[in-house]
């Protein structure tokens, strides 16, 4: 049985008192146990919303509507009660976000934040700095002097160290799936490479499945087995990563590969598609063309 199966996923988000957008439209994807899957697309393509929907981390707003199917094994999660989502996030899915400063508690020592992600039954030691599991996962993500790191607050760490702490929190429960949403966007190129190597090695060592959400085609090419290309909330092409990025069939994927001028995280104009070509892509996508549409 497929570990994660998403079928016909739709997500509607409010944009005003009486307005909403369909951020994700009829998205289907699958992840096998231990598989690495990439989701790529420009800003606003719906890739991050898809990832958060899979993790059950969309805003708690009655106007946020999710339809379709998200199944972990034989467990359907769309429409499931909050306690079922809590179980999934506690036992099955670990999430790595792009900005650790936003998701780490600034007034709590990092060791305690890692310890809170560990199931109660697996905790030991009187405090986080003496808990072998805390020290183990901090070591696993490439940190040194981990007993000292566990006693520090997030602001006392570098950006790369904070991102490694986020990875440690994600793997502390030994999840079956890690969803990494632009995990190195806020880092400079040198630190980015080190953190990605850490993520790559950690996933390999644990045998964990990975969904890597990124705008960086080089990262996705190096770290994933299959890739889904998203545009305007839809999957327009999917398949083995080497095939999709090597011989893309969809006009949008072709345009992405042609338009990448650099692969630096600082380049906000990474996707530069001419307006006339974008209109052609819009017509093609809305008409249902493409390998996966």
N, C-alpha and C positions, 0 to 999 in steps of 0.2 A: 504494500500500500504506500502511495506517495505520502511523504512526511507532511508537506504543506501544499494544499491545492486551493488556488484562488480562481473563482469563476464569475465572470460578469460583474466584477466589482464596480460599484458606482458610489461616489461621494459628493454630496451637495453641501456647500459651506455658505453661511450667510455673509453678505457683503454690505448690508445696511438694514434698516428697519423692515423693509419689505422686499429686499432683493437678495438673490443668492446666485452662486455660480456652481456649475457642475465641474468640480476640480478633477474628478476621475470618472471616466466613462467606459463601462463594459471592459474592464481590464481582467485578463486571465493570465495566470502564471503558475508554475509549479516548481517546487524545490524538493529534491530527494535528500535523504539523510547523508550528511557529509559533503553535499555538493556546494559549489561556490557559484552564485548567480549575481550578475551585475544588472543594474538598472541605470540607464544613461538618458540624458536629454537636457535641453537648455533650462534655464530658470523659468519656473511656471509651467513646466511640462506635466507636473503631477506626480513626479517620482517620489518626492518626500512625503506627500500626502498618502500615497500608496503604502509606503513603508510604515507610517504611523498608524494607518488603518489596520495593517497586519498585526501590529503590536498592541492594538487597542488603545492608542495614545492620542486620538483626536480630541479636540476640545469638548469638555463636558457641557454641551449646549443642546437644548432640545431641538434647535433648528438645524443641527448637524445631522444629516441623514445618510445612512449607509445601507446599500442594498447589494444583492448578489450573494456570494458565498465565500467564506474563509474557513477552511477546514484544516485542523491539525489532526492527521490520521482520520478517524471517524468522528471527530468532535467538531460540530458546527458552531462557529463563534458569532456570526452575524445575528444579532438579536439576543445573544446570550446575556444573562445577568452579570452585574459587575463582579461578583465573587468568582465567576468562572474566568473572567479576564484577569483578575488578580492571580489566580492559580497559574494561568499561562505565563504571565510576566514573572512570577516568582519561580517557576519550575522549568519553563520551556524556552523562553525568549529573553535574550540580553540585548540591550539597545546602546549604541554608541553614537552620541550626537557630535555636531561639528564644533560647538563652542563650549568647552568644559567650564568656563567661568559662569555660564548660565545655569548649568545643571549640577554643579558641585555646591554644597552648602558652605557659604563663606565662614560661618561661625562654628563649624564642626571639623575636628581633626580628620584627615583623610583616612586614617586607619579605621576609625569608627564608621565612616561612610562605607568603606569596603566591607566591614563586619556586618553591617545591617543588610547587605545583599546576600549574605551567607545564610542558608536555612538554619533555623535555631538548633536543630538536632546535630548540626555539624560544627557548631561553635565550641571553642574551648579556650581556656585561659581566663584570667580575671579581667583583662581589658584587651583592647584591640591590639596594642603593641606587643602583647604576649600570646596572641592567638596564632597558632602555627598556620592555620589556613590563610589568615590575612597576610602573613609574611610570605607564604608560599605563592600567592597570586601576585603580590607586588614584585616578587623576584621573577616570576614567570613572564611578566611584561617588560622585563629588562631594567628595572630600577635596582640601584645599589644602596647599601646602608639602609635597608628597608625598615628596620626597627626605628630609626630616626625619622624616616619619611612618614611613617605611620603616625608620628607624634606632631606632624606639622599641619598647619592650616593651608588651604589651597593657595592663598596669596603668597605664601612663602616658597612656592614651587614655580619652576619655569613653565612656559606654555606646553612644551613637549612632555614634561613630567606630569602635568595635569591631565593631558590627553591619555597618557599611559595609565593614570589612576582611573579614568573613565573605562578604559579597556578592562582593568582589573575588576572594577565593579560589575561589568557586564559578564565576566567569566567566573566570578566568585561562586555562583550557584551551579557551575558546570552546565550551562544551557545546551539545548539541542540545536538552537539557531541563534546566531548573532546578526542583528540588523545594524549596519554601520552607515550612517547618513552623513556623507561628506566629512569623514572623520578627521581629515587633515587640512581642511580649507583655511583655517585660521593660522596655520603654521608656516614658517619659512621653508624653502625648498629642502635644505639640509635636514632639518628636524622632521619634515614630512616624510622623507625617505626612511628615516630610522623608525618612525612610528608605524609606517606601513609594513616594514620588515617585521616589526614586533607583532603586528596583527596577523600577518601571513604565517609566521612561525607558530604563534599561539593557536590559531585555528587548525593548523596541520597537526600540532601535538595533541590537541583535544579531540580531533575528528569531528569538530562542530560544523554544521552547515552555516553558510554565510550569504547574506544578501548585502551587496556593496552598492550603495547609491552614490553616484559620482558624476561630475561633469567632465572628469579627466579620463579621456579615452585610453591613454597610455596605462594608467593605473588599472582600469578595468581589463585591458588586454592582458596584463601581466598576472592578474590575481583571480580571474574567474574562468569557469568552464563554459558557461552559457550567458547570454546577455539579452536583455529586453530593451528596445529603444522606444522611448515615449515622446509623444508630441501632442500638445493641446489636450492632455488628459487621456490619451489613447496609446495603446501599444501598436506601433506601426510595423515593427519587424522584430523577430526573435530567432534565436538559433545558437549553435555553437559559437563561442566568442570569436575564434579565429576565422570562421566562415563569414559571420556578419560584418566584422570589421575589415576583413580581407577582401571580400567580394560582395559588398552590400547591394541588395536588390531594390530597396525602397529609395525613392528620390530624396527623402529627408535624411536618411542615414548617409547617403552619398554626399549631400550638402554639408552635413556636419563634418565629415572627414575632410572635405575640401576647405572648410571655413576655419578650421583650427589654426590660428596663427602662432600660438604658443601654448605651453602646458603649465604655465605658472598659475598658482592659486590666486595671485593678486589681479589677474586680468579679468575684469568684470565683463569685458567685451569679447569673451572667448568665442561666442557664437555670433558670427557676422554674416547673415544670410540676406542677400539682396531682396528688396521688397517684392519685385516681380516674381522671383523664385518662391518666396514665401507664399504668395497668393496661389501659385500653382500647387504647392504642397498642401495648402488648406483645402483646395478643391479635391485633391487626390485623397486626402485623409477622410474628409467628410463623405466622399463617394465610396469609402470602404475598401480602397485598394491597399495592397501591402500584404506581405507574407502572413502576418499575424492578425491583421485587423478583422 
